[in-house]
Amino acid sequence: MSNALWVEERLCNTATQKRIPLGGSLELLPLCNMNCDMCYVRLGREEMEQKGRIRSGEEWLELANQMRDAGTLFILLTGGEPLLHPDFRRIYCELKKMGMIVTVNSNGTLIDEEWANFFAKYRPRRLNITLYGKDAGSYERLCHFEAGYERTVKGIRLLRERGVDVKINGSLTKENRRDIPQLLETAKQLDAPIHIDTYMYPAGRERKSGFHYDTRLEPEIAAKARIEILKSSLTEAEYGFYREKFLQMAAGSSPKALDISVRCRAGRSSFVINWLGNMTPCVMLGSPSVNVFENGFSKSWAQIVKKTDEIKISEQCGQCSLYEICNTCAACALLETGNYDGVPEYICRYTKETVRLLKNTYDEWQGDDDNG
């Protein structure tokens, strides 16, 4: 770990202990020029206007001043597609002037020479750009935007040519399950790291249609994809080290009285504010929720901290021998079961299959058929 990352880790740990809102996401708007099947944020303009309005740059910056005074340093600007916000450039530049360390989430399709030059001049910490598939066909099936692939790859290339830090993200679905090798190769060609999520939270949020369960892989197939990605992304030595450490943790027994409170930084040193102004502990949770434009930032944060500290997950999960390697959390439990203390069957199967596959040699499962 570099010195900078070590300092950041210490800073985050201290903030979590002291309940300082060190990092936050601002969801500037729910509008997007794509319409991905699994998206839990995107709304059409008419649907958005039935629920609320886009907040102005002035409103976001007034809020940002309150955030800075409360100790916020790291900001993620997201959406929808945040570049569609009419005041994006002003918000972004003013946040940087305040001393904020700014990251941007984008689908990348709007990034042309002008946008690339802007980010080269006013550099973000990083641009996270999602690559949804290997070609135009994947984008048409999943995002209903055939031109999306070409535009996204072009956008990433323009940014990398200017030395702008880019991280490629991916969301694995039934539609793009077979695209993994090409996605990894494309990221290599673009000289950008890639992270592909193989677990998909069944989030619905404001969308009337809710979550499209038919896009999600069966947990065993998602686990298989997880190992495929690790095997392809790491060197043989790195994969061996990861496998050994993971299985050692899986073999360990949990203490009888394990802490079952929220174990990540959500609601303890990080927060999300959606386009309506509702602050929540994390992007996947719709509650607890407090409106910052009505109550002010500090008061809202205090309420979120209090309510987050009251959340407990299942004692069954807390005492499971696989707890330390399991992806379950309060948000996962709530979305999968309807309760914070529910036991999410999907994630149990996903974790157990990950352990089973890691125990076997790669060649034993590499050629297996699946339903992806």
N, C-alpha and C positions, 0 to 999 in steps of 0.2 A: 504494500500500500504506500502510495506517495505521501510526502509530508502534507500536501494540500488536502488530500482525502482524509488523512488521519486527523487533521485539525477540524475538518468539516464534521467528521464522525463524532469527535469529542463535543463539538458545538451542538450537534443535534441531540446527543445523549443528555447534555446538561439542560437544554431547552425542554426536553421531554420530562425530566425530573422536576423541573421548576414550572412546568405548564406554560411555557412561553410560546406564542404562535410564530415560530421561526419560519415556517414555509406554508405557502398557500397556493391554491389554484383559483384563477378567476375565469369563469366560463362566460365569455363576453356576449355570446348570442347562440341561439339554437339553430340558426340557419346554416345550410350547407348546400354546395352545388352538386353533391352526390346524395344518394339515398340508399345506403347500405342496409341489407336485410337485418343485420344484428345490432344496428346502432340504437342506443337507448336515449340519445339526446336530440337528434335531428327532428325538427318540425318544419312544415311548410309555413310560408308567411301568414296565410289565413289562420291556420291553427295556432301559430304563435300569438297573433293579435287577439285571439279569443282568450288567451291566458295572461298576457302582459305586453310589455313593450321593451325595445332595446334601450338600455340605459346609455346615456350620453358619456362622452369622454370626460366631461367635467364631473359627472357623478362618480365615475370610477376613480378618478384622480383624487377627489375629495376623500373617498374611502381609503385610497392608498396612503394618504397622509396619516390617517388614523392607524392604519396597519403598521406603518413605519414607526410611529410613536410607541406602539405596543411591542415592538421588537421583531417584526417581520423582515426577513432578509431575502429569502428565496421565493420567487414568483413564477408560476407556470401560467401562461396565457393560452386558453383553449376555447373550444366551442362544442358543437358546430364547427364551422371553419372560421377561426378568428380573423383571418385576413379579410373577411367580408365586412367586418365592423367598420363603419364609415370613419371612426376616429382611431383606428388601430395604431397608425404610425405615431400619433400624438401620445396616446396612452403608453405605448412601448417606450418611446424616447424619454418621456417624463419619468417613468418608473426607473429607467437607467440613471437619470439625473439625480434621483433620490438616493441612489446607491444600491438599489435592488439588483440582485443577480437574476436575470430573466431568461427563461426557457420558453419555447413556443411549440405547441402541438399543431400540426397542419396535415392536410391530405396531400399537399405538394402540387396540386394541379394548377394553382394560380401563380406559381412562382415562375416568372419570366425574367428577362434581363434586368428590368427595372427593379423588381423585388429582390433579385439576387444582389444587385448593386447596393440596395438599401441595407440589406443584412450584412454585406461586406463592410459597409461604412459604419454601421451601428451594430456591432457584433453581439449576438445573443450568447448565452452560455452554450446553448445547443438548440438546434431545431430537431424535434422528433417528427419524422414523417412516416406515415403508414403506407406500406406497400401491400395491397390487398390480394395480389395474384401475380402470375408470371407473364400474363399477356392481356390483350384487349378482350379476349373471350371471358377470362376470369372476371375482369372488371364489369363486363356486361351482365354476367350471371349474378354476381354478388352485389355490385354497386349500382347497376343499371346506368352505367356511364362508360361506354366503350372506349372513348378517347382518354379515359382516366389513366390508363397504364402509361401510355406514351408521354403524357403531360407530367406525370409524377416522376418518371425516370429522368426526363429532361430537366425538371426543377431541381432534383437532387444533384445532377451533373453540374448545373450552373452554379449551385452553391459550393460544391466541392472544388470546382475550378478556381473559386475565389477564396478557398481556404476556410470556409465557414463550417463549423462542426455540425455534422448531421448524424443522427442515429435513426436507423430504419426500424420501424415496428411492424409486426404482423399479427393478425388475429386468425387463428386456424378454424376453419369451418368445413363442412362436407363439400362445399363448392371448390375450395382451394387446397384440399388435403394433399393432392398429388403434386402440388406446386412447390413443395418444400425444397427439393434439390436446386431448382432454378432460382428460387428466391435467395437462397444462400449464395449461389454463384453470382447473381446480379449485385448483391450487396458487396461481394468481393471486388467485382469489376468497378463499382462506384466508390471503392475505398471508404466504406462506411460500416460501422458495426451494426449488427442486426439482432433483434430480440423478437421471437415469435411466441405469443401467448398460446398455450395449448389448453388452458382452462378458461372457459368463457362463463362469466357471471351471468345468470339469467335476469338481467336488469331490464326494467321497462320504463320507469320514471314517468315523464309527462306524455309519452307517446300513447295514443289511444289504442294502437294495435298491440301494445305489450311486447314481450320478448318472443322472438321467433324460435321456438324450441327445435323446429325441424332443421335449423342451420347448424345445430351443435352436434359434435361427434359423440358417440358413445364413450363413456369414461375410459374403457380399456383401450380404445383406439386412440384417444387423446393422450393417454399415457405412453403408448407406443410411439406416437409422433414426438413426444417430449424427449424420449431416449434417442430417437433418430437424429433430432436436431442437435442434442448434446454430442453425440458421436461424430456428427459431421462438422460441428463448429470447433471442437477442441482437438488438441494434439492427442496422440495415443497416451502420452504420459499424463496430460491434464485430465483426460477422461478417466484413466485408471485411478488417479488421486481422488477425483470427485466421487467415483463409484465406491471406493473404499470408505471414504468419510461418510457418505450417505448411508451405506449399509451398517456401519458402526453405530450411527445414530439410531437407525431403525431397530437394531438389536438391543439397544439399551432399554431399561425399564424405567417408567415414569415414577416420580415420587408419589406418595399417597395423597398428599395435599398440595396439588399444583395450582398456581395462580390461574384463575379462569377469567380474569378481566381482559380488557382489550390489550393486546400485546404489541401492536404496531404503534406508529406515531399519530395515527388518526385521532383527533380530538384531544391530543395530549401535547403535541407541538406542531401539528399541521391541520389544515382545514381546507374546505372547498366552499366557494361562493358561486352559486349558479346564476344564470342570466336574470332570474327574478329577484336576486338579492338574498336568497336563502342560504345561510351558512349551515353546513353539515360537517361531520367529522371526516368523511371521505366521499369520493365521487359515486360510490356504489350505494350509499345510504341516503334515503329520502328523509330519515329522521334519526336522531333528534335534529330539529331544524329551527333556526331563529333568523328573522329577516334583519340584515345589517343596515339597510337603508332606513328602516323604521326605528331600530333600537340602538344604532351605533355599533362600531366594531368591538370595543372593549367589553361592553355589556353583553353582546352576543357571544363573544368568545368565552366569557365567564360561564354563561349558561351551557354552552356546548361542552366545556370541560366537566362541569358538574354532572351533566346527563350522561356523558361518555363514561365517567368513572363508575356509574351505576350499572353499566352493561356487563352482563356475565354470560359466558358461553356455557355449553353443556358440561356438567361434571364428568359425564361419560367420555367426552372428547378430551377433557383435561387430564384424565387418568389413563388415556390410551397410550400404549407403548410407542405408537407412531406419531404422537402429538408434535414432537419437535421437528419432524420432516413433513408434516401435513400442511396443506395450503389453507386449511379451514380458518375462518376468522368470524367475527361477529357479522360482518356484511354477508359473507358466504352463507352462514347459517340462516340468517334472516331471509335472504333471497331464495334459498333452496327449500326451506321448510316453513317459512312464515314466522319463525321465532328465533330470537337471539340464542336461546339455549336448545335449539333443535339440533339433531344429528343429521348432517347432510349426506344422504346415501351416495349421491354422485361423487362427492369428493372422497368418500371412504373407498369406493371402488377404484377411483383414479390413483389414490395413494398406494393402495395394496398392489395394484397392477404395476405401478412404477417399481416398487420393491421387488416384485417377482421377476420383472424383466431384467433388472440390474443384477439379480442373483444368477441369471442364466448368462451364458456367453452370447455375444452379439450375433454370431452366426446362427444360433438356435432359433432366433425370432426374426431375423432380418427378412427372410423370404416369406413369412406368413401372410396370408390374405387378410384383408380387413374390409369393413363396410364403408371406408372413406371414399 
